[in-house]
Amino acid sequence: MSEREQCSLLKVSRSGLYYEPRQPSEETYRLMTAIDKQYMETPFYGRRRMAVEMRRQGFDVGETIVRSAIRFMGLEAIYPKPRLSIGHRDHKKYPYLLRGMTICRPNQVWAGDITYIPVIHGFGYLFAIMDWYSRYVLAWQLSNLLDTDFCLEALERALSCGSPEIFNTDQGVQFTSSRFTGRLAEGGISISMDGRGRAFDNIMVERLWRSVKYEDIYPKAYEHLPEVNAGLTAYFNFYNGKRPHQSLGYVTPEELYNEK
């Protein structure tokens, strides 16, 4: 069957077969990196304040361009952090189980979250799973797609090391999907989700993102995602096993996680 006949059957234009989506320009990548850095400092900025700040940093942009960049990144300037995980109205939402809870041992609570990763020639997303008590990063995964698959890959690796009593995330579609919640339920794990508009319910992972970006991503200015993957492998080995945390009494997450 010819291309013309196939296009006629599928009711699509022949020109659409050869269409390649336009990638953002280098200047747009620079803008998105600047926006991401600013979010780390002022996560409460909306598009108006963000546009003003970008102009102060030398970008010739208005609100429309800033809004487009934010949408392309998968972020949403709503209190009090970028929302990379947008909920699905038909997915079941679970209550937040950690309010008032004393977290006093490893594997009592795990937390998972996604953050945007800027590189010079593109961007990606990082999902990580952390033990809340020890801050130990159990598993992580990079992706250039904001889907459920890369989250499940990390989850399977984390569960090969142990199992938490409670798993906490936000209400993003990746985490409310039946594939993700079903895997947790299969392991007898209680599911906890941050309340809407309460980004700091998962504050431990928010602190992790700040450390990752200011200690590795921003200073190294990676050009491509494969370089990020190699760099983060080294960084998380350092973070878990060699970096003493003041809040942990100057022991490492690995030492506290493996404490008997």
ZIWOKA-V57281 format. One record per residue. N is the residue number from 1. PSI is psi as a letter, one per 40 degrees, with the letter a starting at -180 (* if undefined). Layout:
N&PSI, N&PSI
//
This chain:
1&h, 2&i, 3&d, 4&d, 5&d, 6&d, 7&d, 8&d, 9&d, 10&e, 11&f, 12&i, 13&i, 14&d, 15&d, 16&d, 17&d, 18&e, 19&h, 20&h, 21&h, 22&h, 23&i, 24&i, 25&i, 26&d, 27&d, 28&d, 29&d, 30&d, 31&d, 32&d, 33&d, 34&d, 35&d, 36&d, 37&d, 38&d, 39&d, 40&d, 41&d, 42&g, 43&e, 44&e, 45&h, 46&a, 47&d, 48&d, 49&d, 50&d, 51&d, 52&d, 53&d, 54&d, 55&d, 56&d, 57&e, 58&e, 59&h, 60&g, 61&i, 62&a, 63&d, 64&d, 65&d, 66&d, 67&d, 68&d, 69&d, 70&d, 71&d, 72&d, 73&e, 74&f, 75&i, 76&h, 77&g, 78&i, 79&i, 80&f, 81&i, 82&h, 83&g, 84&d, 85&h, 86&h, 87&i, 88&h, 89&d, 90&e, 91&i, 92&h, 93&i, 94&i, 95&i, 96&h, 97&e, 98&e, 99&h, 100&e, 101&h, 102&h, 103&h, 104&e, 105&i, 106&i, 107&e, 108&d, 109&h, 110&i, 111&i, 112&i, 113&i, 114&i, 115&i, 116&h, 117&h, 118&i, 119&i, 120&d, 121&f, 122&a, 123&i, 124&a, 125&i, 126&h, 127&h, 128&i, 129&h, 130&i, 131&h, 132&d, 133&d, 134&e, 135&e, 136&h, 137&h, 138&d, 139&i, 140&i, 141&h, 142&i, 143&i, 144&e, 145&i, 146&g, 147&a, 148&d, 149&d, 150&d, 151&d, 152&d, 153&d, 154&d, 155&d, 156&d, 157&d, 158&d, 159&e, 160&e, 161&d, 162&a, 163&h, 164&i, 165&d, 166&i, 167&h, 168&h, 169&a, 170&a, 171&f, 172&i, 173&d, 174&d, 175&d, 176&e, 177&i, 178&d, 179&d, 180&d, 181&d, 182&d, 183&d, 184&d, 185&d, 186&d, 187&e, 188&f, 189&h, 190&h, 191&h, 192&h, 193&h, 194&i, 195&i, 196&h, 197&e, 198&g, 199&d, 200&e, 201&d, 202&f, 203&d, 204&d, 205&d, 206&d, 207&d, 208&d, 209&d, 210&d, 211&d, 212&d, 213&d, 214&d, 215&e, 216&d, 217&d, 218&d, 219&d, 220&e, 221&g, 222&i, 223&d, 224&i, 225&d, 226&d, 227&d, 228&d, 229&d, 230&d, 231&d, 232&d, 233&d, 234&d, 235&d, 236&d, 237&d, 238&d, 239&d, 240&d, 241&e, 242&e, 243&h, 244&i, 245&h, 246&d, 247&e, 248&e, 249&f, 250&f, 251&i, 252&i, 253&d, 254&d, 255&d, 256&d, 257&d, 258&e, 259&h, 260&*
//
